[in-house]
Amino acid sequence: MSNAEKVIARFYVSTVTKQANFANLSVTLLPVTRKAEDNVDWAKYTPSGKLEMNVSTDSPAARWFEDMLGKDVAMSFEAIDESTTQS
C-alpha cells in the first residue's frame, strides 16, 4: 500500500453543456497533459481518462463549472474514514 495520503489530479474543464428538457448541466473534465512548467511532474506520467458528471443548473457547482470552462482544476482523491461517514 502507498504511503501517499492523497492523489491530486490535474484536469481541465473541457465542456459544460445544458441538457435539453433537464435541469442539469453535463460537465466533462479531461486530464492536463501539456508539459508546462507547473504540470511537469503530473504530465510526465501521461495521464489519461475522462470525468463526466451532471450537476443541477441552480446549484453553486453549476455556476462554478461554467466559470471554469477551459481552465485547469485540481481533483483530490482521498480515502474516506468509514467510521465517521454518515449513511
RAMO-V36099 format. One record per helix or strand. SS is the DSSP state (alpha for helix, beta for strand). FROM is the first residue (numbers start at 1). TO is the last residue. If there is no record, write none. Layout:
BEGIN
SS;FROM;TO, SS;FROM;TO
END
This chain:
BEGIN
beta;6;18, beta;24;31, alpha;37;43, beta;50;56, alpha;60;68, beta;69;69, beta;72;78, alpha;82;84
END
